[in-house]
Amino acid sequence: MQKVQDLELKGRNIAIIHPDLGIGGAEQLIINIGLSLQENGANVTVYTPRYDPERCFEDSKLLNVEVRGSYFPRSIFGKFYAM
């Protein structure tokens, strides 16, 4: 398996999609991946429908985060949760 440092990333555009960039283990993983790619020369953008800079990891502020699709509800009538 290749390490991030071994990949040719300089100038590459990488998009990461995450359903809710808040505080949690999966969010920390997404942020760590984004920062690692960014440190190795990639242009990283994280797309998410939910992002509150006041309720997130500080490191997320070092990434380009774009909020898209925030008008979609998380559930319908308390059921049918979005994946």
Z-matrix of the N, CA and C atoms (Angstrom, degrees):
N
C 1 1.442
C 2 1.530 1 108.74
N 3 1.326 2 115.74 1 134.65
C 4 1.454 3 119.71 2 -179.63
C 5 1.516 4 111.11 3 -79.55
N 6 1.325 5 114.86 4 148.49
C 7 1.452 6 120.89 5 174.32
C 8 1.523 7 108.29 6 -89.21
N 9 1.321 8 115.97 7 156.34
C 10 1.460 9 120.47 8 179.49
C 11 1.528 10 110.04 9 -57.87
N 12 1.326 11 116.66 10 -37.38
C 13 1.459 12 120.56 11 -178.11
C 14 1.526 13 112.10 12 -63.95
N 15 1.332 14 118.19 13 -23.49
C 16 1.460 15 122.16 14 -177.79
C 17 1.526 16 113.03 15 -87.06
N 18 1.318 17 118.29 16 -12.06
C 19 1.456 18 121.71 17 -177.79
C 20 1.528 19 110.87 18 -83.29
N 21 1.312 20 116.37 19 148.68
C 22 1.467 21 121.38 20 174.98
C 23 1.526 22 108.17 21 -84.91
N 24 1.321 23 117.24 22 96.87
C 25 1.458 24 121.24 23 -174.38
C 26 1.522 25 114.12 24 -111.51
N 27 1.308 26 116.81 25 -12.31
C 28 1.463 27 119.66 26 -174.92
C 29 1.531 28 110.83 27 -57.06
N 30 1.321 29 115.30 28 120.65
C 31 1.454 30 121.82 29 178.05
C 32 1.521 31 115.17 30 83.07
N 33 1.314 32 118.40 31 -3.18
C 34 1.473 33 120.49 32 178.62
C 35 1.523 34 110.27 33 -77.22
N 36 1.326 35 116.25 34 143.59
C 37 1.459 36 122.12 35 176.19
C 38 1.517 37 108.37 36 -98.43
N 39 1.327 38 116.37 37 124.17
C 40 1.463 39 121.58 38 -178.50
C 41 1.525 40 108.63 39 -125.33
N 42 1.338 41 115.46 40 128.69
C 43 1.464 42 121.78 41 177.05
C 44 1.515 43 108.93 42 -107.66
N 45 1.327 44 115.39 43 135.05
C 46 1.456 45 122.25 44 175.17
C 47 1.524 46 106.83 45 -119.65
N 48 1.336 47 116.16 46 131.15
C 49 1.461 48 120.91 47 -179.73
C 50 1.525 49 108.17 48 -112.12
N 51 1.339 50 115.42 49 129.28
C 52 1.466 51 120.20 50 179.50
C 53 1.524 52 108.56 51 -140.53
N 54 1.348 53 118.93 52 136.55
C 55 1.466 54 121.07 53 -174.21
C 56 1.527 55 116.11 54 -70.53
N 57 1.320 56 119.29 55 -25.31
C 58 1.466 57 120.49 56 -178.65
C 59 1.520 58 108.33 57 -159.30
N 60 1.309 59 116.74 58 103.13
C 61 1.464 60 121.03 59 -176.93
C 62 1.527 61 108.90 60 -89.86
N 63 1.320 62 115.94 61 87.00
C 64 1.460 63 122.05 62 -179.36
C 65 1.519 64 109.96 63 -122.62
N 66 1.325 65 115.71 64 -128.72
C 67 1.458 66 120.84 65 179.63
C 68 1.528 67 107.95 66 -118.80
N 69 1.298 68 116.19 67 120.29
C 70 1.457 69 121.67 68 179.14
C 71 1.520 70 109.67 69 173.62
N 72 1.311 71 116.16 70 175.01
C 73 1.458 72 121.03 71 -176.87
C 74 1.513 73 113.12 72 -65.96
N 75 1.339 74 117.49 73 -44.03
C 76 1.460 75 120.60 74 -180.00
C 77 1.524 76 110.73 75 -65.74
N 78 1.311 77 116.85 76 -37.65
C 79 1.458 78 120.98 77 179.16
C 80 1.525 79 110.72 78 -65.38
N 81 1.338 80 116.35 79 -41.99
C 82 1.468 81 119.94 80 178.35
C 83 1.526 82 110.24 81 -62.59
N 84 1.324 83 117.26 82 -39.08
C 85 1.459 84 121.49 83 177.79
C 86 1.526 85 110.82 84 -62.54
N 87 1.313 86 117.94 85 -45.91
C 88 1.467 87 122.27 86 178.90
C 89 1.523 88 110.27 87 -60.52
N 90 1.318 89 117.23 88 -43.30
C 91 1.466 90 121.29 89 179.90
C 92 1.526 91 110.32 90 -65.36
N 93 1.326 92 117.55 91 -43.89
C 94 1.466 93 120.50 92 179.14
C 95 1.523 94 111.88 93 -62.67
N 96 1.321 95 116.92 94 -41.37
C 97 1.465 96 120.41 95 177.58
C 98 1.524 97 110.05 96 -63.23
N 99 1.329 98 116.44 97 -47.26
C 100 1.463 99 120.42 98 179.74
C 101 1.517 100 112.64 99 -59.97
N 102 1.321 101 116.90 100 -44.14
C 103 1.469 102 120.46 101 179.98
C 104 1.521 103 111.63 102 -66.76
N 105 1.329 104 116.88 103 -38.61
C 106 1.465 105 120.35 104 178.51
C 107 1.525 106 110.74 105 -64.27
N 108 1.321 107 116.70 106 -44.26
C 109 1.463 108 120.42 107 177.46
C 110 1.524 109 111.09 108 -63.27
N 111 1.325 110 115.70 109 -42.07
C 112 1.458 111 121.49 110 -179.56
C 113 1.530 112 111.44 111 -64.23
N 114 1.323 113 116.87 112 -41.95
C 115 1.464 114 121.17 113 179.08
C 116 1.524 115 112.23 114 -64.11
N 117 1.332 116 116.22 115 -22.56
C 118 1.452 117 121.04 116 179.85
C 119 1.521 118 112.69 117 -99.47
N 120 1.332 119 117.23 118 19.27
C 121 1.455 120 121.92 119 170.09
C 122 1.505 121 117.29 120 99.35
N 123 1.321 122 119.02 121 -2.17
C 124 1.469 123 121.10 122 -179.45
C 125 1.525 124 110.43 123 -81.88
N 126 1.325 125 115.39 124 152.18
C 127 1.463 126 122.07 125 172.30
C 128 1.523 127 106.62 126 -95.03
N 129 1.326 128 117.12 127 107.92
C 130 1.463 129 122.35 128 -172.85
C 131 1.527 130 110.07 129 -106.32
N 132 1.342 131 115.13 130 132.20
C 133 1.456 132 121.53 131 173.04
C 134 1.515 133 107.63 132 -126.76
N 135 1.331 134 116.67 133 130.07
C 136 1.463 135 122.19 134 176.97
C 137 1.525 136 107.22 135 -103.56
N 138 1.337 137 115.64 136 122.12
C 139 1.458 138 121.62 137 177.60
C 140 1.524 139 108.09 138 -102.69
N 141 1.328 140 115.83 139 130.91
C 142 1.455 141 121.26 140 -178.60
C 143 1.529 142 109.56 141 -152.65
N 144 1.331 143 117.50 142 145.54
C 145 1.464 144 118.63 143 175.87
C 146 1.528 145 113.36 144 -81.26
N 147 1.335 146 117.01 145 -16.67
C 148 1.463 147 120.48 146 -178.84
C 149 1.519 148 110.78 147 -134.60
N 150 1.348 149 114.95 148 120.87
C 151 1.461 150 120.50 149 179.06
C 152 1.521 151 108.51 150 -155.05
N 153 1.314 152 116.21 151 120.10
C 154 1.460 153 122.44 152 177.03
C 155 1.525 154 107.08 153 -120.26
N 156 1.332 155 118.54 154 107.86
C 157 1.463 156 120.92 155 -178.21
C 158 1.529 157 113.60 156 -57.60
N 159 1.324 158 117.84 157 -21.39
C 160 1.463 159 121.26 158 178.69
C 161 1.535 160 111.66 159 -83.41
N 162 1.348 161 116.96 160 -15.12
C 163 1.461 162 122.08 161 -178.58
C 164 1.526 163 109.80 162 -126.41
N 165 1.309 164 115.56 163 57.63
C 166 1.460 165 120.08 164 -178.61
C 167 1.526 166 109.08 165 -153.71
N 168 1.324 167 115.18 166 173.08
C 169 1.455 168 119.88 167 175.35
C 170 1.525 169 109.38 168 -70.37
N 171 1.322 170 117.02 169 140.98
C 172 1.465 171 121.56 170 -179.89
C 173 1.524 172 111.99 171 -56.74
N 174 1.329 173 117.01 172 -36.15
C 175 1.461 174 121.07 173 -178.18
C 176 1.524 175 112.46 174 -63.06
N 177 1.321 176 117.74 175 -23.40
C 178 1.469 177 119.72 176 179.99
C 179 1.525 178 110.98 177 -64.34
N 180 1.318 179 116.97 178 -23.33
C 181 1.461 180 120.99 179 179.89
C 182 1.525 181 112.34 180 -73.38
N 183 1.336 182 116.70 181 -9.84
C 184 1.460 183 121.26 182 177.25
C 185 1.528 184 111.80 183 -87.26
N 186 1.330 185 116.40 184 -7.13
C 187 1.460 186 121.87 185 -179.63
C 188 1.522 187 110.68 186 -105.48
N 189 1.331 188 115.50 187 158.65
C 190 1.457 189 121.16 188 172.94
C 191 1.523 190 107.39 189 -83.01
N 192 1.338 191 116.71 190 106.58
C 193 1.463 192 121.98 191 -178.00
C 194 1.524 193 107.97 192 -110.38
N 195 1.334 194 116.31 193 124.55
C 196 1.459 195 121.50 194 177.60
C 197 1.521 196 109.04 195 -115.72
N 198 1.333 197 115.41 196 126.79
C 199 1.458 198 121.05 197 178.85
C 200 1.521 199 107.97 198 -90.55
N 201 1.335 200 115.10 199 118.45
C 202 1.465 201 121.69 200 179.23
C 203 1.524 202 108.38 201 -135.39
N 204 1.303 203 117.03 202 139.32
C 205 1.457 204 120.92 203 176.37
C 206 1.506 205 114.67 204 80.56
N 207 1.334 206 117.78 205 20.17
C 208 1.468 207 119.89 206 -177.89
C 209 1.526 208 112.39 207 -69.60
N 210 1.308 209 117.64 208 -10.37
C 211 1.459 210 120.67 209 179.85
C 212 1.528 211 112.17 210 -80.68
N 213 1.337 212 118.17 211 -11.88
C 214 1.459 213 120.40 212 176.51
C 215 1.523 214 109.35 213 -76.04
N 216 1.328 215 118.14 214 131.92
C 217 1.474 216 119.79 215 178.53
C 218 1.530 217 110.97 216 -71.59
N 219 1.327 218 115.96 217 151.22
C 220 1.464 219 120.30 218 177.48
C 221 1.515 220 111.52 219 -72.84
N 222 1.342 221 116.81 220 -28.92
C 223 1.466 222 120.27 221 177.90
C 224 1.523 223 108.33 222 -151.15
N 225 1.322 224 114.86 223 165.50
C 226 1.463 225 120.84 224 176.98
C 227 1.526 226 106.91 225 -118.58
N 228 1.330 227 115.80 226 118.26
C 229 1.466 228 122.58 227 -178.68
C 230 1.524 229 112.12 228 55.62
N 231 1.330 230 116.92 229 34.35
C 232 1.453 231 120.95 230 179.03
C 233 1.514 232 114.03 231 74.58
N 234 1.324 233 117.13 232 7.79
C 235 1.465 234 123.21 233 179.15
C 236 1.529 235 107.94 234 -132.60
N 237 1.276 236 117.12 235 -177.04
C 238 1.467 237 121.90 236 175.99
C 239 1.522 238 111.15 237 53.63
N 240 1.308 239 116.12 238 58.67
C 241 1.460 240 121.71 239 -178.36
C 242 1.511 241 111.79 240 -69.79
N 243 1.327 242 116.07 241 142.59
C 244 1.460 243 121.77 242 178.79
C 245 1.530 244 108.83 243 -69.78
N 246 1.280 245 115.49 244 140.34
C 247 1.469 246 120.98 245 178.17
C 248 1.514 247 109.61 246 -74.01
